[in-house]
């Protein structure tokens, strides 16, 4: 019965998100699948954490549009999330929800679930709110080098504080919903660490391309926003933003489990 209710809830939310243009068709299907597993296996407690990430990230992606004008050309995808983005951000959470079915008495499944969402939430908040920083961001590998807003690997004070807040929100709920406040600090730190790891990958080995017409660096490939074919500039060609986001969540999980331990 819980799995059926989870399926109905997931379908409803995916449909509403599609109508609100937060998800495209493939994203809605992926969200329905991941939501069914998380809602159906974990129940309301796990659903609240996932919905907090999804609702806040969707809202922030639409906020401060004037500040974000011109940044779409740098990102590989827009605010309508596709299946790749859904799985990159929620895939690990889904895996831990599935593992909870087989290990219902183990605390580490909840820790992994919370940490993965804390990391991707931290990264999303940093990306969406970092544009409010009054000064250009600095490259994470060289904090003295200023880069354009939206550049992969760029970090700022406002973005880092937003990342910390996004992680802390998930950690707060994860602690409150289970009554285990010892999780708050390690999950918060794990989420922040995952977000910074995302920036490190973005500034070093993520695939980046160059538009010869606009003379700008971008994640978009094979075509830039202007329609010009982009050429490979640096990084591993297979490591796109979706894989970087997945790595962000994975790194957060590793840090959380090291801090909390497995039991």
Buried (B, 14 or more C-beta within 10 A) or exposed (E): EEEEBBBEBBBEBBBEBBEEEBBBEBBBBBBBBBBBBBBBBBBEEBBBBBBBBBEBBBEBBEEEEEBBEEBBBBBBBEBBBBBBBBBBBBBBBBBBBBBBEEEEEBBBBBBBBBBBBBBBBBBBBBBBBBBBBEEEBBBBEEEEBBBEBBBBBBBBEBBBBBBBBBBBBBBBBBBEBBEBEEBBBBBBBBBBBBBBBBBBBBBBBBBBBBBEEBEBBBBBBEEBBEEBEBEEEEBEEEBBBBBBBBBBBBBBBBBBBEBBEEE
